Amino acid sequence: MRLADSFARGVESVGNVQVLYTGIATTPACAAFCRLHNTDAAVMITASHLPADRNGFKLFWKENGQCLSKGEIGLLGSFASQCAVEWFSKGVVPPASGNDAVMCHQWVDFMPSYATSLKRCIQREVEGNADANQDTNCLEGLKLVVNAGNGSGGFFNQVLQDLGANVQGSIGIAPDSNFPLGVPNPEYKPMIDATIQACQSVEADLGIMLDTDSDRCGFVVKTNQRNDDGSLHYEPLNRNRLIALLGVLFAETKPGCAVVTDSVTSEGLSTFLEEKLGLRHVRYLKGYQNVIGKAKELTELGILNAELAMETSGHGAMKENFYVDDGTYTALKVVSLLARQKQQAKEENDNEASTTLLDLIADMEEMDVIAELRFKMLDDSLQTMHQVFDYCALEIERLSQSDDEDHPSDLSAAVAAKHWSIDDENLEGIRLRVGGGQFFMMRKSLHDPIVSLQIEANSADEARRLIVEPLLQLFESQPQIKSHLDMTALRDF
């Protein structure tokens, strides 16, 4: 609240500007406040799933509730720093309202109107009723578990309940900045496991995971199997799987459209989207704003119709939702698909419908091993990270372009020379195919002095033989890499 108070005081000091404080809200809701012309701009204060010392501002403006660009935010940050230095040098201490108050023109709760807009979207998706103006029981018969991670997305539980869903098993609904259930990140195994356990306790049809500010989501879905203890078996529906499922939706409603993703999506996803669904897959850069920006650019220039922009992290934006990064909107698309499946089964008098959401993407090739290894710099320096990555990329490229006969006494190098093939269409870091849909990719972290290695392989043995062992031997043979890169994760794989 201290950040909110400081920001509000600064804005209102300009004159002719009024600050409306909403209290706890989600990031997509802030974008909607602008788009629905409730405000001229909006500011979300959040660290997402990161620690409190990472709190910062996400800024939106009236035109479709879009975020400010990185350059625009940089200019604002630079100006704010100049003002802070000037005030500090003059011994000026800015006024404050304390830890539990925000000085503002008015307190306004916009969340109910945003929740209503989501309910109407679900009704249109499930019932095809574009003129719905009151709640219906369109989700009746569904058992849904929401795990909001004690962030701001707990309101979505009520949205689903108001439309007839059984949500008795939901967890992490009440906001609590201490995050008693753990870090609210839909990619983290502890959150996935907790959601699976909650689903098993009520035999839910679907588990929905939202991150702290609800701009990311993931799912756990019921399969047609049971565990040894008799409980229902659930699997994660996230990363490549979630993008593939949304691809199925858009292949039906917008055939031939484009899907823009980040750089670490799998070979199997690309084949599924393009060859099985007839869509265009554009693999771009890591970072959800990069992905969304590329989708908007391709669409606005008339190059492609990019209906979906999605990161493997669960950040997703859709053209029909004004390209707003919105985990709750992604969730309503998946929930609505499940509701339609239920309706179809009921109409066919099939109370034990065997088709699951995972069945819809069964044709996508998936690797048994999907891993991300992160290498810290020994001196914790960003400059070193950039230099070391360049060394790594050059050596990997050199080895991949050599001949296996050039390494008669070096089995690992010979394996790399024979199997490694550079992906020339990759736009971030360096990505190599190693056969059979397997690949590895090295890139620099967006925020920290870390080099990331993404691996997808048919088995752990194949990953070690084709990727890990050749890389480890290569890096340890280069002093400029070995002396700066912590290779513990590679050695322990």
ZITA-V529439 format. One record per backbone hydrogen bond with DSSP energy under -1.0 kcal/mol. CO is the residue of the C=O (numbers start at 0). NH is the residue of the N-H. E is the energy in kcal/mol with one decimal. If there is no record, write none. Layout:
# ZITA-V529439
CO:NH:E  CO:NH:E
This chain:
# ZITA-V529439
0:4:-2.8  1:5:-2.4  2:6:-2.6  3:7:-2.7  4:8:-2.5  5:9:-2.1  6:10:-2.6  7:11:-2.6  8:12:-1.2  10:13:-1.5  18:104:-1.9  18:105:-1.4  20:107:-2.1  25:29:-1.7  26:30:-1.6  27:31:-2.0  28:32:-2.4  29:33:-1.3  30:34:-2.3  31:35:-2.8  32:37:-2.3  32:38:-1.1  33:36:-2.1  39:61:-1.4  41:59:-2.8  43:57:-2.6  45:55:-1.7  46:49:-2.2  50:53:-2.1  51:54:-1.9  55:45:-1.9  57:43:-3.0  58:67:-1.9  59:41:-2.1  61:63:-1.4  62:65:-1.2  65:60:-1.9  68:72:-2.4  69:73:-2.1  70:74:-1.9  71:75:-2.0  72:76:-2.8  73:77:-2.3  74:78:-2.3  75:79:-2.6  76:80:-2.2  77:81:-2.0  78:82:-2.2  79:83:-2.4  80:84:-2.5  81:85:-2.3  82:86:-2.6  83:87:-2.6  84:88:-2.5  85:89:-1.1  86:91:-2.7  87:90:-1.4  105:20:-2.5  109:113:-1.8  110:114:-2.9  111:115:-2.1  112:116:-1.8  113:117:-1.7  114:118:-2.1  115:119:-2.2  116:120:-1.6  117:121:-2.3  118:122:-2.3  119:123:-2.1  120:124:-2.3  121:125:-2.8  122:126:-2.7  123:127:-1.2  128:131:-1.0  136:139:-1.8  138:141:-1.9  141:165:-3.0  142:204:-2.8  142:205:-1.3  144:207:-3.4  145:170:-2.1  146:209:-2.2  147:150:-1.9  149:175:-2.7  152:155:-1.8  153:156:-1.4  154:158:-1.6  155:159:-2.1  156:160:-2.1  157:161:-2.8  159:164:-2.1  160:163:-2.0  162:138:-2.9  165:143:-2.6  166:169:-1.7  170:147:-1.4  171:149:-2.7  175:178:-2.3  178:181:-2.1  182:184:-2.0  184:187:-2.2  187:191:-2.1  188:192:-3.3  189:193:-2.2  190:194:-1.9  191:195:-2.3  192:196:-2.4  193:197:-2.0  194:198:-2.3  195:199:-2.7  196:200:-1.7  198:202:-1.1  198:203:-2.1  204:221:-1.1  205:144:-2.4  206:219:-1.9  207:146:-3.4  208:217:-1.8  210:213:-1.2  211:151:-3.2  212:26:-2.0  213:326:-1.4  213:327:-1.0  215:210:-1.6  217:208:-3.2  218:236:-3.4  219:206:-2.8  220:234:-2.2  224:232:-2.0  226:229:-2.1  230:226:-3.3  232:222:-2.4  234:220:-2.9  236:218:-1.3  237:240:-1.5  238:242:-1.8  239:243:-2.4  240:244:-2.4  241:245:-2.3  242:246:-2.0  243:247:-1.8  244:248:-1.7  245:249:-2.4  246:250:-2.3  247:251:-1.1  248:252:-1.9  249:253:-3.0  253:256:-1.8  256:279:-2.3  257:306:-1.0  257:307:-1.3  258:281:-2.8  259:309:-2.9  260:283:-2.9  265:269:-1.6  266:270:-2.2  267:271:-2.3  268:272:-2.8  269:273:-2.3  270:274:-2.5  270:275:-1.0  271:276:-1.6  272:278:-2.9  279:258:-3.1  281:260:-2.5  286:290:-2.1  287:291:-2.7  288:292:-2.4  289:293:-2.1  290:294:-2.0  291:295:-2.5  292:296:-2.3  293:297:-2.7  294:298:-2.0  295:299:-3.1  296:300:-2.1  297:302:-1.8  297:303:-1.6  298:301:-1.2  304:257:-2.9  304:306:-1.2  306:318:-2.0  307:259:-2.7  308:316:-2.9  310:313:-1.5  314:310:-2.7  315:325:-2.2  316:308:-2.8  317:320:-1.4  317:322:-2.7  318:321:-1.8  320:323:-1.5  325:329:-1.7  326:330:-2.2  327:331:-2.2  328:332:-1.7  329:333:-1.8  330:334:-2.9  331:335:-2.3  332:336:-1.8  333:337:-2.2  334:338:-2.3  335:339:-2.1  336:340:-2.1  337:341:-2.2  338:342:-2.4  339:343:-2.5  340:344:-2.3  341:345:-2.3  342:346:-2.5  343:347:-1.6  344:349:-3.5  345:348:-1.5  357:360:-1.2  358:361:-1.3  360:363:-1.9  368:456:-2.3  370:454:-3.1  372:452:-3.2  374:450:-2.4  375:485:-2.6  376:379:-1.4  380:384:-1.9  381:385:-2.1  382:386:-2.0  383:387:-3.2  384:388:-2.5  385:389:-1.8  386:390:-2.0  387:391:-2.8  388:392:-2.9  389:393:-2.3  390:394:-2.4  391:395:-2.7  392:396:-2.4  393:397:-2.4  394:398:-2.5  395:399:-2.4  396:400:-1.5  398:401:-1.1  402:405:-2.4  403:406:-1.5  406:409:-1.1  409:413:-2.4  410:414:-2.5  411:415:-2.3  412:416:-2.7  413:417:-1.8  414:418:-2.3  415:419:-2.8  420:432:-3.1  421:423:-1.0  422:425:-1.3  429:441:-2.7  430:422:-3.1  431:439:-2.2  432:420:-1.9  434:437:-1.6  437:433:-2.4  438:455:-2.4  439:431:-3.0  440:453:-3.0  441:429:-2.5  442:451:-2.9  447:449:-2.6  448:376:-1.3  449:444:-2.6  450:374:-3.2  451:442:-2.0  452:372:-3.0  453:440:-2.2  454:370:-2.6  455:438:-1.9  456:368:-2.6  458:462:-2.3  459:463:-2.5  460:464:-2.7  461:465:-2.9  462:466:-1.7  462:467:-2.5  463:468:-2.8  466:470:-2.1  467:471:-2.9  468:472:-2.4  469:473:-2.2  470:474:-3.0  471:475:-2.3  474:477:-1.2  477:480:-1.5  477:481:-2.9  478:482:-2.2  480:483:-1.6  480:484:-2.3  483:377:-2.9  486:490:-2.3  487:491:-2.4
